[in-house]
Amino acid sequence: MATKREERKQRAEEHRVLHEHQRRKRRWRSRAAFVVGALALIAMGVLATRRKNGEESNGRVWSAAHGHWHDK
């Protein structure tokens, strides 16, 4: 039979292991969210840059003066 002190030590160790596991999960989630956010910003920047530079898109041309696409 375990003494109360041993039981408390065991519970404290279980709590510490659980806390460490939860901390690792939060860290992984925050890193994943950062990567997804960074990729989204890069994609938005690329798309915005392509449109502003007047590149052709399916036979259309960007008009900076009007701020929209025109047919060729």
N, C-alpha and C positions, 0 to 999 in steps of 0.2 A: 504494500500500500504506500502510495506517494504522500509525502508530507505536503502541507499547505504551501510551503516555500517552493517546493519542486513544481507543484501545480501552477503557481503564479509564474515561475520561470518558463514553464512550458507554454502557458497562454501568452506571455510576453513575446516569446520566440515566434509563435504562430502569427501573432499580430504584426510583428516586424516583417515576416516573410510576405504576408498578405499586402502590407503597405508598400513593400518594395515592388511587388508584382504590379500593383495598381499604378505606381509611379512610372514604371517602364511602359505600361500601356498608354498613359497620358503623354509621355515623351514621344512615343511612336506616332500617335495620332497628331500631335502638334507638328511633327516633322512632315508627315504625309500632307497635312493641310497646307503647310508652307509650300511644298513642292507643287501641289495642284494649283494653288494661287499664283505662284510664279509662272507656271506654264500658261495659265489663263491670261495673265498680263502680257506675256510675250506674244501670244497668239493675237490678242487684241491690238497690240502695237504693230505687228506685221500687217494685219488686215487694214488698219487705218493708214499706214504708210503707203501701202500699195494703191489705195484709192486716191490719196492726195497727190501722188506723183503722176497721175494721169495714165497709168498703164491700161492697156486694153483689157476688156473683160467681156468675152463672148460677142465681139464686134461692136463694143460700146467704148466710149471715151469719156473720161472724167472732165467735167468743166469746172475749173476752179472759180471762174467768174460767177457761175450760177449755183455752184455747190451741189451738183448732181450729175448723173450720167446722161450722155446723149448718144443717139445712134450715129454711126459714121456717116 
